[in-house]
Amino acid sequence: MNQVNQNKAIPNHSVPNNSVPNEAVPTVDLFGIRVSKWGMDDTVRYLAQAIESGTPHQVITANPIMVMAALEDPSYMEIMKKAELIVPDGTGVVWAAGKAGNPVKERVAGFDLLHELMKLGEQRAWKFYLLGSSPEVIQAAKDRLQMLYPGVKIVGWRDGYFKSEQDQEVVEAIQAAAPDVLFVARGADTQEPWIAKYKQQLAVPVMMGVGGSFDVISGRSKRAPKWMQKLRAEWLYRLIKEPTRYRRMLALPKFAVKVLREKENLG
């Protein structure tokens, strides 16, 4: 995992307060979705500036399944287009950018980005709110993160098992806690739309969907071994561990075929 140097300056390509920052981010266009070309260090520095600005930012950690979902669902595509920052989480997205002739610097995995933000947040006294997973998992994840980063302020946490009529109650709890960073783990089909719907009301500087990260942090599940990560085979590890994911995984070959057929129009 890349180290974050607290003494590094915020890059000059960052933008003034209260402006739309995604125009300052170097991106690659994948079927209308603009994915950041930055590596981990630049991404973290950019989000540090977002926290300093106080302007709400939705961060989406994109993978091929999410890209294909956006191509099939206009409302999901709209969410992707309105997000302030989309990072290349999936190795398939990194591969597609290379095929488009406009490569990203590196994969920016959401799990690693979460830890980098916690690490820098410990130094800068940022406040975090954790939302999602089961009551047992979120409690265990909170305890684990507090142990790993004793200097951070985890100002609130709750499970993701709430109904739409409870949304306002959850939003108000987050508002009252006033975090700098909100991590949401409710599944890609739910967490991104939920963040987008309440982004302005929540007014949290950095809001990011983290999928199954809390499950891994809590110890309930394991991340793919390093050698599988290096081979870009985390998807295979997840499929082996959770065979019921096979329907979702069918999007991967469709994505690959689409990239190869239309790579001249990407970038």
Secondary structure, DSSP 8 states (H G I E B T S, - for coil): -----TTS---TT---TTS-GGGGS-EEEETTEEEE---HHHHHHHHHHHHHHT--EEEEEE-HHHHHHHHH-HHHHHHHHH-SEEEE-SHHHHHHHHHTT---SS---HHHHHHHHHHHHHHHT-EEEEEES-HHHHHHHHHHHHHH-TTSEEEEEE-S---GGGHHHHHHHHHHH--SEEEEES-HHHHHHHHHHHHHHH--SEEEE-TTHHHHHHTSS----HHHHHTT-HHHHHHHH-GGGHHHHTHHHHHHHHHHHHGGG--
